Amino acid sequence: MTFHCRRCGNCCRGAGFVRLSAAEITAISVYLGLDELRFIEQFTRLAPDRGALALIDQPDESCIFLEEREGAPTCLIEPVKPRQCRDFPLVWNFPGWERVCAAGKDEQKKS
């Protein structure tokens, strides 16, 4: 499948969690100009399986780093976003992802 992200931000909204590796914690911390402990305290939670840290959500369940700018969804950590985010939907996805993803909807129309 060919996939061209349309940057709709829909994959960054809704329930779920984004696991973070130690290297990702370091990279995001440096990018934000925070020491790692401050980043962990401010932006992470324990993943449900207790095997890793995950990003916290905004009250509406959107990713904490998703922000609307000039009417468009923007990832505030785009250059250092976690692998889980970069790999969607080609490496992993969720049932029905095509219905919420603008590019997925385009792919369905071509089929």
DSSP file with accessible surface (Angstrom, degrees, kcal/mol):
  #  RESIDUE AA STRUCTURE BP1 BP2  ACC     N-H-->O    O-->H-N    N-H-->O    O-->H-N    TCO  KAPPA ALPHA  PHI   PSI    X-CA   Y-CA   Z-CA
    1    1 A M              0   0  139      0, 0.0     2,-0.4     0, 0.0   106,-0.0   0.000 360.0 360.0 360.0 135.8    0.0    0.0    0.0
    2    2 A T        -     0   0   88    105,-0.0     2,-0.4     2,-0.0   105,-0.0  -0.803 360.0-168.7 -91.4 136.7    1.2    3.5   -0.8
    3    3 A F        -     0   0   36     -2,-0.4     2,-0.5     2,-0.0   101,-0.1  -0.989  15.0-176.7-134.3 126.1    0.4    6.0    1.9
    4    4 A H        -     0   0  126     -2,-0.4    -2,-0.0    99,-0.1     0, 0.0  -0.933  28.3-132.4-122.7 104.7    0.7    9.8    1.8
    5    5 A C        -     0   0   75     -2,-0.5    -2,-0.0     1,-0.1    96,-0.0  -0.284  12.9-163.4 -58.4 134.5   -0.1   11.4    5.1
    6    6 A R        -     0   0  143      0, 0.0    -1,-0.1     0, 0.0    95,-0.0   0.320  36.0-123.6-101.3   4.8   -2.5   14.3    4.7
    7    7 A R        +     0   0  133      1,-0.1    -2,-0.1    65,-0.0    94,-0.0   0.849  60.2 147.2  57.7  39.6   -1.6   15.7    8.2
    8    8 A C        -     0   0   36     64,-0.1    -1,-0.1     1,-0.1    66,-0.1   0.721  51.3-138.2 -76.0 -22.2   -5.3   15.6    9.4
    9    9 A G    >   +     0   0   10     64,-0.1     3,-1.6     1,-0.1     4,-0.1   0.443  65.7 125.3  80.1   0.3   -4.1   14.8   12.9
   10   10 A N  G >   +     0   0   55      1,-0.3     3,-1.4     2,-0.2    91,-0.1   0.812  66.5  60.7 -65.6 -27.8   -6.9   12.3   13.4
   11   11 A C  G 3  S+     0   0   66      1,-0.3    -1,-0.3    89,-0.1    90,-0.1   0.664 101.3  56.4 -71.2 -13.6   -4.4    9.6   14.4
   12   12 A C  G <  S+     0   0   43     -3,-1.6    51,-2.9    51,-0.1     2,-0.3   0.305  97.5  78.6 -97.7   5.1   -3.3   11.8   17.3
   13   13 A R  S <  S+     0   0   85     -3,-1.4    49,-0.2    49,-0.2    48,-0.1  -0.868  73.7  33.2-114.8 151.7   -6.8   12.0   18.7
   14   14 A G  S    S-     0   0   35     46,-0.4    47,-0.1    -2,-0.3    46,-0.0  -0.195  93.3 -32.4  97.5 169.8   -8.8    9.6   20.8
   15   15 A A  S    S+     0   0   81     -2,-0.1     2,-0.3    45,-0.1    -2,-0.1  -0.220  86.2  80.9 -63.0 149.9   -8.1    7.0   23.5
   16   16 A G        -     0   0   43      2,-0.0     2,-0.3     0, 0.0    -2,-0.1  -0.904  63.4-104.4 145.4-172.0   -4.8    5.1   23.4
   17   17 A F        -     0   0   65     -2,-0.3     2,-0.6    46,-0.0    39,-0.1  -0.996   8.3-140.1-152.0 149.1   -1.3    5.6   24.4
   18   18 A V        -     0   0   28     37,-0.4    37,-2.0    -2,-0.3     2,-0.1  -0.937  25.3-143.2-110.9 109.1    2.1    6.3   22.8
   19   19 A R  E     -A   54   0A  82     -2,-0.6     2,-0.4    35,-0.2    65,-0.3  -0.428  12.7-148.4 -68.4 148.4    4.9    4.3   24.4
   20   20 A L  E     -A   53   0A  10     33,-2.7    33,-0.6    -2,-0.1     2,-0.2  -0.962   1.1-147.3-123.1 133.7    8.3    6.0   24.8
   21   21 A S     >  -     0   0   55     -2,-0.4     4,-2.4    31,-0.1     5,-0.2  -0.478  34.7-106.1 -84.7 167.3   11.7    4.4   24.6
   22   22 A A  H  > S+     0   0   78      1,-0.2     4,-2.3     2,-0.2     5,-0.2   0.913 123.0  52.0 -60.0 -41.1   14.6    5.8   26.7
   23   23 A A  H  > S+     0   0   71      1,-0.2     4,-2.6     2,-0.2    -1,-0.2   0.880 108.6  50.3 -64.5 -37.6   16.1    7.3   23.6
   24   24 A E  H  > S+     0   0   30      2,-0.2     4,-2.9     1,-0.2     5,-0.3   0.900 108.0  53.0 -68.0 -38.5   12.8    9.0   22.7
   25   25 A I  H  X S+     0   0   15     -4,-2.4     4,-2.4     2,-0.2    -2,-0.2   0.939 111.9  46.3 -60.3 -44.6   12.6   10.5   26.2
   26   26 A T  H  X S+     0   0   57     -4,-2.3     4,-2.6     2,-0.2     5,-0.2   0.950 113.8  47.5 -62.0 -49.3   16.0   11.9   25.8
   27   27 A A  H  X S+     0   0   40     -4,-2.6     4,-2.5     1,-0.2    -2,-0.2   0.919 114.8  44.6 -61.6 -45.0   15.4   13.3   22.3
   28   28 A I  H  X S+     0   0    0     -4,-2.9     4,-2.5     2,-0.2    -1,-0.2   0.921 112.5  52.5 -67.5 -41.6   12.1   14.9   23.2
   29   29 A S  H  X>S+     0   0    2     -4,-2.4     5,-2.7    -5,-0.3     4,-0.8   0.934 111.7  45.4 -58.2 -48.0   13.5   16.3   26.4
   30   30 A V  H ><5S+     0   0  108     -4,-2.6     3,-0.9     1,-0.2    -1,-0.2   0.935 112.1  52.0 -61.3 -45.8   16.4   17.9   24.5
   31   31 A Y  H 3<5S+     0   0  115     -4,-2.5    -1,-0.2     1,-0.3    -2,-0.2   0.889 114.0  43.1 -59.3 -38.9   14.1   19.2   21.8
   32   32 A L  H 3<5S-     0   0   58     -4,-2.5    -1,-0.3    -5,-0.2    -2,-0.2   0.543 112.1-119.7 -85.0  -7.3   11.9   20.8   24.4
   33   33 A G  T <<5S+     0   0   67     -3,-0.9     2,-0.3    -4,-0.8    -3,-0.2   0.814  71.0 127.7  72.9  30.1   14.8   22.2   26.5
   34   34 A L      < -     0   0   47     -5,-2.7    -1,-0.3    -6,-0.2    -2,-0.1  -0.872  64.5-113.0-115.1 150.6   13.8   20.2   29.6
   35   35 A D     >  -     0   0  102     -2,-0.3     4,-2.3     1,-0.1     5,-0.2  -0.474  38.8-109.2 -74.6 158.7   15.8   17.9   31.7
   36   36 A E  H  > S+     0   0   85      1,-0.2     4,-2.9     2,-0.2     5,-0.2   0.877 116.1  53.4 -60.9 -40.4   14.6   14.3   31.4
   37   37 A L  H  > S+     0   0  108      2,-0.2     4,-2.7     1,-0.2    -1,-0.2   0.935 110.1  47.9 -62.2 -43.0   13.1   14.1   34.9
   38   38 A R  H  > S+     0   0  129      1,-0.2     4,-2.3     2,-0.2     5,-0.2   0.926 112.6  49.5 -63.5 -43.3   11.1   17.3   34.3
   39   39 A F  H  X S+     0   0    0     -4,-2.3     4,-3.0     2,-0.2     5,-0.3   0.948 111.9  48.3 -59.4 -48.2    9.9   15.9   31.0
   40   40 A I  H  X S+     0   0   51     -4,-2.9     4,-1.4     1,-0.2    -2,-0.2   0.931 114.1  46.0 -59.4 -45.8    8.9   12.6   32.6
   41   41 A E  H  < S+     0   0  132     -4,-2.7    -1,-0.2    -5,-0.2    -2,-0.2   0.882 121.5  37.1 -64.4 -37.5    7.0   14.3   35.4
   42   42 A Q  H  < S+     0   0  100     -4,-2.3    -2,-0.2    -5,-0.2    -1,-0.2   0.809 129.2  22.5 -88.2 -31.8    5.2   16.8   33.2
   43   43 A F  H  < S+     0   0   32     -4,-3.0    13,-2.0    -5,-0.2     2,-0.3   0.360 105.4  68.9-125.5   5.0    4.4   14.8   30.0
   44   44 A T  E  <  -B   55   0A  17     -4,-1.4     2,-0.3    -5,-0.3    11,-0.2  -0.846  43.3-175.2-128.1 166.5    4.4   11.0   30.8
   45   45 A R  E     -B   54   0A  87      9,-2.4     9,-2.9    -2,-0.3     2,-0.3  -0.919  43.8 -83.4-144.1 167.6    2.4    8.4   32.6
   46   46 A L  E     -B   53   0A  95     -2,-0.3     7,-0.2     7,-0.2     5,-0.0  -0.604  49.5-116.6 -76.4 130.6    2.9    4.7   33.2
   47   47 A A    >   -     0   0    2      5,-3.1     3,-2.6    -2,-0.3     5,-0.1  -0.316  30.0-105.5 -63.4 153.7    1.7    2.6   30.3
   48   48 A P  T 3  S+     0   0   93      0, 0.0    -1,-0.1     0, 0.0    -2,-0.1   0.818 122.9  50.2 -53.5 -33.7   -1.2    0.2   31.1
   49   49 A D  T 3  S-     0   0   94      1,-0.1    -2,-0.1     3,-0.0    -3,-0.0   0.461 106.9-129.4 -84.7   0.6    1.0   -2.8   31.1
   50   50 A R  S <  S+     0   0  199     -3,-2.6     3,-0.1     2,-0.2    -1,-0.1   0.628  80.2 111.6  62.9  17.6    3.4   -1.0   33.4
   51   51 A G  S    S+     0   0   61      1,-0.1     2,-0.3    -5,-0.0    -1,-0.1   0.471  80.3   2.6 -99.0  -2.4    6.3   -1.9   31.1
   52   52 A A  S    S-     0   0   25     -5,-0.1    -5,-3.1   -31,-0.0     2,-0.3  -0.979  75.7 -93.5-165.9 170.2    7.1    1.6   29.8
   53   53 A L  E     -AB  20  46A  47    -33,-0.6   -33,-2.7    -2,-0.3     2,-0.3  -0.713  38.2-166.4 -92.7 151.8    6.2    5.3   30.0
   54   54 A A  E     -AB  19  45A   0     -9,-2.9    -9,-2.4    -2,-0.3   -35,-0.2  -0.939  28.6 -93.6-134.6 156.4    3.7    6.8   27.6
   55   55 A L  E     - B   0  44A   4    -37,-2.0   -37,-0.4    -2,-0.3   -11,-0.3  -0.408  42.5-120.5 -65.6 145.1    2.7   10.3   26.7
   56   56 A I        -     0   0   45    -13,-2.0     8,-1.5    -2,-0.1     2,-0.3  -0.359  26.4-124.1 -78.6 167.3   -0.1   11.8   28.6
   57   57 A D  B     -C   63   0B  50      6,-0.2     6,-0.2     7,-0.1     5,-0.1  -0.743  15.2-112.4-108.2 161.3   -3.3   13.0   26.9
   58   58 A Q    >   -     0   0   59      4,-3.4     3,-2.6    -2,-0.3     6,-0.1  -0.399  49.1 -91.9 -77.4 167.3   -5.1   16.3   26.8
   59   59 A P  T 3  S+     0   0  138      0, 0.0    -1,-0.1     0, 0.0    -2,-0.0   0.822 130.3  54.1 -54.4 -29.8   -8.5   16.3   28.5
   60   60 A D  T 3  S-     0   0  102      3,-0.1   -46,-0.4     2,-0.1     3,-0.1   0.322 122.9-106.9 -87.3  10.7  -10.2   15.5   25.1
   61   61 A E  S <  S+     0   0   98     -3,-2.6     2,-0.1     1,-0.3     3,-0.1   0.444  76.9 136.3  77.2   5.0   -7.9   12.4   24.8
   62   62 A S        -     0   0    5    -49,-0.2    -4,-3.4     1,-0.1    -1,-0.3  -0.430  69.4 -81.9 -72.0 157.9   -5.7   14.0   22.1
   63   63 A C  B >   -C   57   0B  21    -51,-2.9     3,-2.0    -6,-0.2    -6,-0.2  -0.294  36.6-122.8 -57.6 140.9   -2.0   13.7   22.3
   64   64 A I  T 3  S+     0   0   43     -8,-1.5    -1,-0.1     1,-0.3    -7,-0.1   0.773 112.1  51.8 -59.5 -23.5   -0.5   16.3   24.6
   65   65 A F  T 3  S+     0   0    7    -53,-0.1    11,-2.9    -7,-0.0     2,-0.5   0.286  83.7 104.2-101.6  12.1    1.7   17.5   21.8
   66   66 A L  E <   +D   75   0C  14     -3,-2.0     2,-0.4     9,-0.2     9,-0.2  -0.824  46.5 168.4 -93.0 126.9   -1.1   18.0   19.2
   67   67 A E  E     -D   74   0C  79      7,-2.5     7,-2.6    -2,-0.5     2,-0.5  -0.997  35.8-123.1-139.9 143.5   -2.1   21.7   18.8
   68   68 A E  E     +D   73   0C 100     -2,-0.4     2,-0.4     5,-0.2    -2,-0.0  -0.764  32.7 178.4 -84.8 125.3   -4.2   23.6   16.3
   69   69 A R  E >   -D   72   0C 131      3,-2.9     3,-1.7    -2,-0.5    -2,-0.0  -0.987  69.5 -15.9-131.5 121.8   -2.2   26.3   14.6
   70   70 A E  T 3  S-     0   0  205     -2,-0.4    -1,-0.1     1,-0.3    -2,-0.0   0.881 129.3 -53.1  52.6  40.4   -3.7   28.5   11.9
   71   71 A G  T 3  S+     0   0   73      1,-0.2    -1,-0.3     0, 0.0    -3,-0.1   0.558 119.9 102.1  77.3   8.9   -6.6   26.0   11.6
   72   72 A A  E <  S-D   69   0C  46     -3,-1.7    -3,-2.9    -5,-0.0    -1,-0.2  -0.967  76.8-111.2-126.6 140.9   -4.4   23.0   11.0
   73   73 A P  E     -D   68   0C  33      0, 0.0     2,-0.4     0, 0.0    -5,-0.2  -0.467  39.1-169.9 -67.9 137.5   -3.3   20.2   13.5
   74   74 A T  E     -D   67   0C  44     -7,-2.6    -7,-2.5    -2,-0.2     2,-0.7  -0.997  23.0-136.0-133.9 135.1    0.4   20.5   14.3
   75   75 A C  E >   -D   66   0C  34     -2,-0.4     3,-1.4    -9,-0.2    -9,-0.2  -0.811  12.9-155.8 -87.5 118.8    2.7   18.1   16.1
   76   76 A L  T 3  S+     0   0   45    -11,-2.9    -1,-0.1    -2,-0.7   -10,-0.1   0.632  94.7  39.5 -72.3 -12.7    4.7   20.2   18.5
   77   77 A I  T >> S+     0   0    2    -12,-0.3     3,-2.1     1,-0.1     4,-0.5  -0.001  74.6 138.4-121.5  26.9    7.5   17.6   18.6
   78   78 A E  G X4  +     0   0   64     -3,-1.4     3,-1.1     1,-0.3    -1,-0.1   0.840  69.0  53.2 -42.7 -49.9    7.4   16.6   14.8
   79   79 A P  G 34 S+     0   0   94      0, 0.0    -1,-0.3     0, 0.0    -2,-0.1   0.772 125.4  25.6 -64.2 -20.4   11.2   16.4   14.3
   80   80 A V  G <4 S+     0   0   32     -3,-2.1    -2,-0.2   -52,-0.0   -52,-0.1   0.107  85.0 148.7-127.7  21.8   11.5   14.0   17.3
   81   81 A K    <<  -     0   0   36     -3,-1.1     5,-0.1    -4,-0.5    -3,-0.1  -0.196  56.7 -88.8 -62.4 150.2    8.1   12.4   17.5
   82   82 A P    >>  -     0   0    1      0, 0.0     4,-2.0     0, 0.0     3,-0.7  -0.140  30.3-114.4 -60.2 154.0    8.1    8.8   18.8
   83   83 A R  H 3> S+     0   0  135      1,-0.3     4,-2.7     2,-0.2     5,-0.2   0.872 115.2  63.1 -55.5 -40.2    8.6    5.8   16.4
   84   84 A Q  H 3> S+     0   0   49    -65,-0.3     4,-0.5     1,-0.2    -1,-0.3   0.909 107.0  44.2 -54.6 -40.3    5.0    4.7   17.2
   85   85 A C  H X4 S+     0   0   39     -3,-0.7     3,-0.9     1,-0.2    -1,-0.2   0.920 113.9  49.0 -70.1 -43.9    3.8    7.9   15.7
   86   86 A R  H 3< S+     0   0  119     -4,-2.0    -2,-0.2     1,-0.2    -1,-0.2   0.819 108.4  55.3 -65.5 -30.7    6.1    7.7   12.7
   87   87 A D  H 3X>S+     0   0   33     -4,-2.7     4,-2.9    -5,-0.2     5,-0.9   0.586  82.4 141.7 -82.4 -11.5    5.2    4.1   12.0
   88   88 A F  T <<5 -     0   0   23     -3,-0.9     5,-0.1    -4,-0.5   -77,-0.0  -0.583  69.9  -3.8 -77.2 136.1    1.4    4.6   11.7
   89   89 A P  T  45S+     0   0    2      0, 0.0    -1,-0.3     0, 0.0    -2,-0.1  -0.928 127.8  56.6-102.1   7.3   -0.3    3.2    9.7
   90   90 A L  T  45S+     0   0  109     -3,-0.2    -2,-0.2     1,-0.2     3,-0.1   0.861 120.5  26.4 -74.3 -35.1    2.2    1.2    7.7
   91   91 A V  T  <5S+     0   0  107     -4,-2.9     2,-0.3     1,-0.3    -3,-0.2   0.807 137.6   1.8 -94.5 -36.4    3.8   -0.7   10.6
   92   92 A W      < +     0   0   90     -5,-0.9    -1,-0.3    -8,-0.1     2,-0.3  -0.976  65.1 157.3-145.3 158.3    0.9   -0.7   12.9
   93   93 A N        -     0   0   77     -2,-0.3    -5,-0.0    -5,-0.1    -3,-0.0  -0.924  32.7-110.8-162.2-175.0   -2.7    0.5   12.9
   94   94 A F    >   -     0   0   73     -2,-0.3     3,-2.1     1,-0.0     4,-0.2  -0.891  46.6 -78.2-127.6 156.2   -6.0   -0.1   14.6
   95   95 A P  T 3  S+     0   0  128      0, 0.0    -1,-0.0     0, 0.0     0, 0.0  -0.317 118.8  13.7 -56.0 129.2   -9.3   -1.6   13.3
   96   96 A G  T >> S+     0   0   11      3,-0.0     3,-1.7     1,-0.0     4,-0.7   0.548  79.7 138.2  83.2  10.9  -11.2    1.0   11.3
   97   97 A W  H X>  +     0   0   10     -3,-2.1     4,-2.0     1,-0.3     3,-1.1   0.848  65.1  65.3 -58.1 -30.3   -8.2    3.4   11.0
   98   98 A E  H 34 S+     0   0   60      1,-0.3    -1,-0.3    -4,-0.2    10,-0.1   0.795  96.0  57.2 -63.9 -26.7   -9.1    4.0    7.4
   99   99 A R  H <4 S+     0   0  167     -3,-1.7    -1,-0.3     1,-0.2    -2,-0.2   0.734 115.2  34.8 -76.8 -23.1  -12.4    5.7    8.5
  100  100 A V  H << S+     0   0   60     -3,-1.1     2,-0.5    -4,-0.7    -2,-0.2   0.666 102.0  81.9-103.2 -19.1  -10.7    8.3   10.7
  101  101 A C     X  -     0   0   10     -4,-2.0     4,-2.4     1,-0.2     5,-0.2  -0.752  67.7-148.1 -92.8 125.1   -7.5    8.9    8.7
  102  102 A A  H  > S+     0   0   19     -2,-0.5     4,-1.7     1,-0.2    -1,-0.2   0.909 101.9  45.6 -58.5 -42.6   -7.9   11.4    5.8
  103  103 A A  H  > S+     0   0    3      1,-0.2     4,-2.2     2,-0.2    -1,-0.2   0.880 110.1  54.9 -69.9 -35.2   -5.3    9.5    3.7
  104  104 A G  H  > S+     0   0    0      1,-0.2     4,-2.1     2,-0.2    -2,-0.2   0.895 105.7  52.2 -62.8 -39.1   -6.8    6.2    4.6
  105  105 A K  H  X S+     0   0   93     -4,-2.4     4,-1.7     1,-0.2    -1,-0.2   0.911 108.8  51.2 -63.0 -39.7  -10.2    7.4    3.3
  106  106 A D  H  X S+     0   0   47     -4,-1.7     4,-1.3     1,-0.2    -2,-0.2   0.911 108.7  50.9 -62.2 -42.0   -8.4    8.4    0.0
  107  107 A E  H  X S+     0   0   32     -4,-2.2     4,-1.1     1,-0.2    -1,-0.2   0.885 107.0  54.0 -64.5 -37.9   -6.8    4.9   -0.3
  108  108 A Q  H  < S+     0   0   94     -4,-2.1     3,-0.3     1,-0.2    -1,-0.2   0.896 105.0  54.3 -64.0 -38.5  -10.3    3.3    0.2
  109  109 A K  H  < S+     0   0  170     -4,-1.7    -1,-0.2     1,-0.2    -2,-0.2   0.859 106.2  52.4 -63.8 -33.5  -11.7    5.3   -2.7
  110  110 A K  H  <        0   0  151     -4,-1.3    -1,-0.2    -5,-0.1    -2,-0.2   0.779 360.0 360.0 -72.3 -29.8   -8.9    4.1   -5.0
  111  111 A S     <        0   0  136     -4,-1.1    -3,-0.0    -3,-0.3     0, 0.0  -0.253 360.0 360.0 -69.7 360.0   -9.6    0.5   -4.2
